[in-house]
Amino acid sequence: MAALGAALVVWALVADGAWMDRHILPDFYTPRATQALVLLGFRVASGGLGLALILWIRPRAGRLFARVPLVRLARDAAPVAVAVGLSLVFCEVLLSHLPWLRAQDTPALREPLRRRDAQLGWVLEPSRQGVGGLGGRSIAYAIDAAGHRVRRPGDAVDPARPTILFTGESIMLGHGLTWEESIPARVEALTGVQSANLAVEGYATDQAYLRLRQEWPRYRRPVAVVSLFMPSLFRRNLDADRPRLDSGLAWRPPDAAPRLVQLARRAIPYRSDAEIDRGVAMSRAALADTVAMARRRGATPLIVVPQLAPETAAERALRRRVLDEAGLPYVMVTLDPGWRLPSNRHPDARAARVIAGAIAAYLQAHPGAEHRRCPATAGGEAGVSFPEGRAPGAPSCET
């Protein structure tokens, strides 16, 4: 009892801000301040429970064990232990037979509709249009036969034309935005080059990369490949209940862990150093190979990093580990925190316009060149990278 209580008190003391930045990943849907407040609550509860074990429960438990034989205690506790064990078995059997939503899955009725896919986990339902409501608006999502979001039903991306390919998840897809308001559509309007929106809601970096690999051979004249990376979405890259890639970009099937174990992984945000290191290695490898694929065919690679709130220390560390240490070309676009959809944390049309402007400026001003990032301003001026040849950390940048 004393050892357990001491362990709880020690954890409450060491789980400070530095521990949080090391083991609790940023979350797109939960502000860092809220995460810190939740952690503080757990620290207070852990410290209080530890002190109670040491000062109050320990002496009473000692007196109980002194006057009651251990065999009798075990016999009295056996029915409760059996009941708990049987309930866990029943829950596992029940969960294994119910429809199972993986970590980033959504219910079947949410637009744009998705369907399961053995290689990618899920893809958009092709050749259909659905309408979803958000922020008091009805948003139409038209998907062509190849799974790209397009302007209207009947439209299709022509792989023979010069094309800018966009990979990513709901932000790049244009969640809650009309087609004209989405980032790929705005870049197409600014550059005059056809856009191919390969994004799928809920995708992690490896899923976006695999989708690009599947579509890449179809495009005869790729002009650029624009990928999205956000440290606040990095936790998806550690999900194991879907098809995924390891750090060597080898495909792995979903983890066969029991359903209760998978639920516990979702509920407990703690990640070990080894888990995070594997996620960083996979993310870096997938984005680096995306850049290499584009350059081999003369296309401009670019990674866009939208920053929807002031960058935290944890987000900065992930960005530097994945992008800077690998020397990958990216533009970081800092946005007004208020530029979000009503009752939703996704960027609104104003934010999409600024992100598209930064992408278009990069592609038009520096085609085919390697750059370092320069942050955009929240007022709407696109940030552009360091020119080729400038050493990392150089103080000036071109706008």
C-alpha positions as CSV (number, residue, x, y, z in Angstrom):
1,M,0.0,0.0,0.0
2,A,2.8,2.4,0.9
3,A,4.7,1.6,-2.3
4,L,1.6,2.1,-4.5
5,G,0.8,5.4,-2.7
6,A,4.3,6.6,-3.1
7,A,4.3,5.8,-6.8
8,L,1.1,7.8,-7.3
9,V,2.5,10.8,-5.4
10,V,5.8,10.7,-7.4
11,W,3.9,10.6,-10.7
12,A,1.8,13.6,-9.6
13,L,5.0,15.5,-8.9
14,V,6.9,14.6,-12.1
15,A,3.9,14.9,-14.6
16,D,4.6,18.6,-15.2
17,G,4.5,20.7,-18.4
18,A,7.8,19.1,-19.7
19,W,6.4,15.6,-19.1
20,M,3.2,16.6,-20.9
21,D,5.1,18.0,-23.9
22,R,7.1,14.7,-24.0
23,H,4.3,12.2,-23.7
24,I,0.9,13.9,-24.4
25,L,0.6,14.7,-28.1
26,P,-1.2,17.8,-29.3
27,D,-4.8,17.3,-30.3
28,F,-6.6,19.2,-33.1
29,Y,-9.9,19.0,-31.3
30,T,-8.6,19.8,-27.8
31,P,-6.7,23.0,-27.1
32,R,-3.4,22.6,-25.3
33,A,-4.6,24.6,-22.3
34,T,-7.5,22.2,-21.9
35,Q,-5.2,19.2,-22.1
36,A,-3.0,20.9,-19.4
37,L,-6.1,21.5,-17.2
38,V,-7.2,17.8,-17.5
39,L,-3.7,16.6,-16.7
40,L,-3.6,18.9,-13.6
41,G,-6.9,17.3,-12.5
42,F,-5.4,13.8,-12.8
43,R,-2.2,15.0,-10.9
44,V,-4.3,16.3,-8.0
45,A,-6.4,13.1,-7.9
46,S,-3.3,10.9,-8.1
47,G,-1.5,12.8,-5.3
48,G,-4.6,12.7,-3.2
49,L,-5.2,9.0,-3.7
50,G,-1.5,8.3,-3.0
51,L,-1.6,10.2,0.3
52,A,-4.9,8.4,1.2
53,L,-3.3,5.1,0.6
54,I,-0.3,5.9,2.7
55,L,-1.9,7.7,5.6
56,W,-5.4,6.2,5.8
57,I,-5.9,3.0,3.9
58,R,-2.5,1.4,4.6
59,P,-2.9,1.2,8.5
60,R,-6.5,0.0,8.2
61,A,-5.5,-2.6,5.6
62,G,-2.7,-3.7,7.9
63,R,-5.1,-4.3,10.8
64,L,-7.4,-6.2,8.5
65,F,-4.7,-8.6,7.3
66,A,-3.5,-9.0,10.9
67,R,-6.8,-10.4,12.2
68,V,-8.3,-12.1,9.1
69,P,-6.4,-15.1,7.5
70,L,-5.3,-14.6,3.9
71,V,-7.2,-17.7,2.7
72,R,-10.4,-16.2,4.0
73,L,-9.8,-12.8,2.4
74,A,-9.1,-14.6,-0.9
75,R,-12.2,-16.7,-0.6
76,D,-14.3,-13.6,0.1
77,A,-12.9,-11.6,-2.8
78,A,-13.1,-14.5,-5.3
79,P,-16.8,-13.9,-6.3
80,V,-16.1,-10.2,-7.1
81,A,-12.9,-11.1,-9.0
82,V,-14.8,-13.8,-11.1
83,A,-17.7,-11.3,-11.8
84,V,-15.2,-8.7,-13.0
85,G,-13.4,-11.2,-15.2
86,L,-16.6,-12.5,-16.7
87,S,-17.9,-9.0,-17.4
88,L,-14.6,-8.1,-19.3
89,V,-14.9,-11.3,-21.3
90,F,-18.6,-10.5,-22.1
91,C,-17.7,-6.9,-23.2
92,E,-14.9,-8.2,-25.4
93,V,-17.2,-10.7,-27.1
94,L,-19.9,-8.1,-27.5
95,L,-17.6,-5.5,-29.0
96,S,-16.1,-8.0,-31.4
97,H,-19.6,-8.7,-32.9
98,L,-20.8,-5.1,-33.0
99,P,-20.0,-2.7,-35.9
100,W,-16.6,-1.4,-35.1
101,L,-15.5,2.2,-35.7
102,R,-11.7,2.6,-35.9
103,A,-10.1,5.6,-34.3
104,Q,-10.7,8.1,-37.2
105,D,-13.9,6.4,-38.6
106,T,-17.1,8.3,-38.6
107,P,-20.7,7.0,-38.7
108,A,-21.9,6.0,-42.2
109,L,-24.4,8.8,-42.6
110,R,-21.9,11.7,-42.3
111,E,-21.1,13.4,-45.6
112,P,-19.0,13.0,-47.6
113,L,-19.7,9.2,-47.3
114,R,-16.8,6.8,-47.0
115,R,-16.4,3.1,-47.4
116,R,-14.0,0.6,-46.0
117,D,-10.9,-0.2,-48.0
118,A,-8.5,-3.0,-47.4
119,Q,-5.3,-1.1,-48.2
120,L,-6.1,2.4,-47.0
121,G,-8.6,1.8,-44.2
122,W,-11.4,3.9,-45.9
123,V,-11.9,6.0,-49.1
124,L,-14.6,8.4,-50.3
125,E,-17.6,6.8,-51.9
126,P,-17.0,7.4,-55.6
127,S,-19.5,8.7,-58.3
128,R,-21.9,10.4,-56.0
129,Q,-23.0,13.7,-54.4
130,G,-24.1,14.2,-50.9
131,V,-25.2,17.2,-48.9
132,G,-24.1,17.9,-45.3
133,G,-25.2,20.7,-43.0
134,L,-22.6,22.7,-41.0
135,G,-22.7,26.2,-39.6
136,G,-26.2,26.8,-40.9
137,R,-25.2,26.0,-44.5
138,S,-25.8,23.0,-46.7
139,I,-22.5,21.9,-48.3
140,A,-22.5,19.7,-51.4
141,Y,-19.7,17.2,-51.7
142,A,-19.4,15.9,-55.3
143,I,-17.0,13.0,-55.8
144,D,-15.9,11.7,-59.2
145,A,-15.4,8.1,-60.2
146,A,-11.7,8.2,-59.0
147,G,-12.6,9.5,-55.6
148,H,-11.6,13.2,-56.1
149,R,-13.8,16.0,-54.8
150,V,-15.0,18.0,-57.8
151,R,-17.1,21.1,-58.5
152,R,-20.3,19.3,-59.5
153,P,-21.7,15.8,-60.4
154,G,-20.4,14.7,-63.8
155,D,-17.1,16.6,-63.5
156,A,-13.9,14.6,-63.4
157,V,-10.2,15.2,-63.0
158,D,-8.4,14.7,-66.3
159,P,-5.1,12.9,-65.6
160,A,-3.7,13.9,-69.1
161,R,-3.8,17.7,-68.2
162,P,-1.2,19.6,-66.2
163,T,-2.2,19.0,-62.6
164,I,-1.5,20.1,-59.0
165,L,-2.1,17.1,-56.8
166,F,-3.3,17.7,-53.2
167,T,-3.1,15.1,-50.5
168,G,-4.3,15.2,-46.9
169,E,-7.4,15.0,-44.8
170,S,-10.6,17.0,-44.0
171,I,-8.9,20.4,-44.1
172,M,-7.5,19.8,-47.6
173,L,-10.7,18.1,-48.7
174,G,-12.6,21.2,-47.7
175,H,-14.7,20.1,-44.7
176,G,-17.6,22.5,-44.2
177,L,-16.6,24.5,-47.3
178,T,-18.1,24.6,-50.8
179,W,-15.9,23.3,-53.6
180,E,-15.0,26.9,-54.7
181,E,-14.0,27.8,-51.1
182,S,-11.7,24.7,-50.7
183,I,-7.9,25.1,-50.8
184,P,-7.4,23.1,-54.1
185,A,-10.1,25.0,-55.9
186,R,-8.7,28.3,-54.8
187,V,-5.2,27.3,-55.9
188,E,-6.6,26.2,-59.3
189,A,-8.2,29.6,-59.6
190,L,-5.0,31.5,-58.7
191,T,-2.6,29.4,-60.9
192,G,-4.9,28.3,-63.8
193,V,-3.6,24.8,-63.3
194,Q,-6.1,21.9,-62.8
195,S,-6.2,20.6,-59.2
196,A,-6.7,17.0,-58.1
197,N,-8.0,16.7,-54.6
198,L,-6.9,13.3,-53.2
199,A,-7.7,14.2,-49.6
200,V,-10.0,11.9,-47.5
201,E,-11.4,12.8,-44.1
202,G,-9.6,11.3,-41.1
203,Y,-6.4,10.4,-43.0
204,A,-3.1,10.2,-41.3
205,T,0.2,11.0,-43.1
206,D,0.8,7.4,-44.2
207,Q,-2.8,7.0,-45.6
208,A,-2.4,10.2,-47.6
209,Y,0.9,9.0,-48.9
210,L,-0.5,5.6,-49.9
211,R,-3.4,7.3,-51.7
212,L,-0.9,9.4,-53.7
213,R,1.1,6.4,-54.6
214,Q,-2.0,4.7,-55.9
215,E,-3.0,7.7,-58.1
216,W,0.5,8.9,-59.1
217,P,1.0,6.7,-62.2
218,R,-2.3,8.0,-63.7
219,Y,-1.1,11.6,-64.0
220,R,0.9,12.3,-67.1
221,R,1.9,16.0,-66.4
222,P,2.1,16.6,-62.7
223,V,3.0,20.2,-62.0
224,A,3.2,20.0,-58.2
225,V,2.4,17.8,-55.2
226,V,1.0,19.6,-52.2
227,S,0.9,17.7,-48.9
228,L,-0.5,18.8,-45.5
229,F,1.2,18.2,-42.2
230,M,-0.1,19.5,-38.9
231,P,1.5,18.6,-35.5
232,S,-1.9,18.8,-33.9
233,L,-3.0,15.8,-36.2
234,F,0.2,13.8,-35.6
235,R,-1.4,11.5,-33.1
236,R,-3.3,9.9,-36.0
237,N,0.0,8.7,-37.3
238,L,0.3,6.4,-34.3
239,D,-3.1,4.7,-34.7
240,A,-2.7,1.0,-35.0
241,D,-6.3,-0.2,-35.5
242,R,-6.2,0.6,-39.3
243,P,-3.9,-0.4,-42.2
244,R,-0.7,1.5,-41.7
245,L,3.0,1.9,-42.7
246,D,6.0,1.3,-40.5
247,S,9.1,3.6,-40.5
248,G,10.4,1.7,-43.5
249,L,7.2,2.4,-45.4
250,A,6.2,-1.3,-45.3
251,W,2.5,-1.9,-45.2
252,R,1.1,-3.4,-42.0
253,P,-2.5,-4.7,-41.4
254,P,-4.6,-3.4,-38.5
255,D,-3.4,-4.4,-35.1
256,A,-5.3,-7.5,-33.8
257,A,-5.3,-6.3,-30.2
258,P,-8.5,-7.0,-28.2
259,R,-11.2,-4.4,-28.6
260,L,-11.0,-3.4,-24.9
261,V,-7.3,-2.7,-25.4
262,Q,-7.9,-0.6,-28.4
263,L,-10.5,1.4,-26.4
264,A,-8.0,1.9,-23.6
265,R,-5.5,3.2,-26.1
266,R,-8.0,5.8,-27.4
267,A,-9.0,6.9,-23.9
268,I,-5.5,7.2,-22.5
269,P,-3.5,9.8,-24.4
270,Y,-0.1,8.8,-23.0
271,R,2.5,7.9,-25.7
272,S,5.9,6.5,-24.9
273,D,9.1,7.9,-26.4
274,A,9.4,4.8,-28.6
275,E,5.9,5.2,-30.0
276,I,6.5,8.8,-30.8
277,D,9.9,8.1,-32.4
278,R,8.3,5.5,-34.6
279,G,5.6,7.9,-35.7
280,V,8.2,10.6,-36.4
281,A,10.3,8.2,-38.5
282,M,7.2,7.1,-40.5
283,S,6.0,10.6,-41.1
284,R,9.4,11.8,-42.2
285,A,9.9,8.8,-44.5
286,A,6.4,9.2,-46.1
287,L,6.8,13.0,-46.7
288,A,10.4,12.6,-47.9
289,D,9.4,10.0,-50.5
290,T,6.5,12.2,-51.6
291,V,9.0,15.0,-52.2
292,A,11.3,12.6,-54.1
293,M,8.5,11.3,-56.2
294,A,7.6,14.8,-57.3
295,R,11.1,15.8,-58.1
296,R,11.8,12.6,-60.2
297,R,9.1,13.8,-62.6
298,G,10.0,17.5,-62.5
299,A,7.0,18.5,-60.3
300,T,7.3,21.0,-57.4
301,P,6.9,19.4,-54.0
302,L,5.5,21.4,-51.1
303,I,4.3,20.7,-47.6
304,V,1.8,23.2,-46.1
305,V,1.6,23.6,-42.4
306,P,-1.5,25.5,-41.3
307,Q,-1.2,26.9,-37.8
308,L,-4.7,27.6,-36.5
309,A,-3.6,28.7,-33.0
310,P,-0.3,29.9,-31.5
311,E,2.2,27.2,-31.9
312,T,2.9,25.3,-28.7
313,A,6.3,23.9,-27.6
314,A,5.1,20.3,-28.4
315,E,3.9,21.3,-31.9
316,R,7.2,23.1,-32.6
317,A,9.2,20.1,-31.5
318,L,7.2,17.8,-33.8
319,R,7.4,20.2,-36.7
320,R,11.2,20.4,-36.4
321,R,11.7,16.7,-36.0
322,V,9.6,15.7,-38.9
323,L,10.3,18.6,-41.4
324,D,13.3,20.6,-40.5
325,E,15.6,17.8,-39.5
326,A,14.8,16.0,-42.8
327,G,15.3,19.2,-44.8
328,L,11.8,19.0,-46.4
329,P,10.3,22.0,-48.2
330,Y,7.4,23.5,-46.4
331,V,5.4,26.7,-45.9
332,M,4.0,27.5,-42.5
333,V,0.8,29.6,-42.6
334,T,-0.2,31.3,-39.4
335,L,-3.9,32.0,-39.2
336,D,-6.2,34.1,-37.1
337,P,-7.5,31.7,-34.3
338,G,-11.0,33.0,-35.0
339,W,-11.1,31.8,-38.6
340,R,-12.9,28.6,-37.9
341,L,-16.3,27.2,-38.9
342,P,-19.1,27.8,-36.5
343,S,-19.2,25.3,-33.7
344,N,-16.3,23.5,-35.4
345,R,-12.5,23.6,-35.2
346,H,-11.9,23.3,-38.9
347,P,-10.7,26.4,-40.8
348,D,-13.3,28.5,-42.5
349,A,-13.3,30.1,-46.0
350,R,-11.1,33.0,-44.9
351,A,-8.4,30.6,-43.6
352,A,-8.6,28.5,-46.8
353,R,-8.1,31.6,-48.9
354,V,-4.9,32.5,-47.0
355,I,-3.6,28.9,-47.2
356,A,-4.3,28.8,-50.9
357,G,-2.6,32.1,-51.4
358,A,0.6,30.9,-49.7
359,I,0.6,27.7,-51.8
360,A,0.1,29.6,-55.0
361,A,2.8,32.1,-54.1
362,Y,5.3,29.4,-53.5
363,L,4.5,27.4,-56.6
364,Q,4.5,30.5,-58.9
365,A,7.6,32.3,-57.5
366,H,9.8,29.2,-56.9
367,P,8.9,26.4,-59.3
368,G,11.1,23.4,-58.8
369,A,13.3,25.0,-56.1
370,E,14.0,23.9,-52.6
371,H,13.1,26.3,-49.8
372,R,12.9,26.8,-46.1
373,R,9.8,28.2,-44.5
374,C,8.8,31.7,-43.7
375,P,5.5,32.1,-41.7
376,A,2.6,33.8,-43.2
377,T,0.7,36.5,-41.3
378,A,-2.8,36.2,-40.0
379,G,-3.8,39.2,-42.2
380,G,-3.6,37.1,-45.3
381,E,-0.1,37.7,-46.8
382,A,1.3,34.4,-47.9
383,G,4.6,33.3,-46.4
384,V,7.2,32.1,-48.8
385,S,10.3,29.9,-48.1
386,F,13.9,30.6,-48.0
387,P,15.4,30.5,-51.5
388,E,17.5,27.6,-52.6
389,G,21.0,27.6,-51.3
390,R,20.3,29.7,-48.1
391,A,21.5,27.9,-45.0
392,P,18.9,26.7,-42.5
393,G,18.4,29.3,-39.9
394,A,19.3,32.2,-42.1
395,P,17.6,35.3,-40.8
396,S,16.0,36.7,-44.0
397,C,13.3,35.3,-46.3
398,E,11.6,36.4,-49.5
399,T,7.9,37.5,-49.7
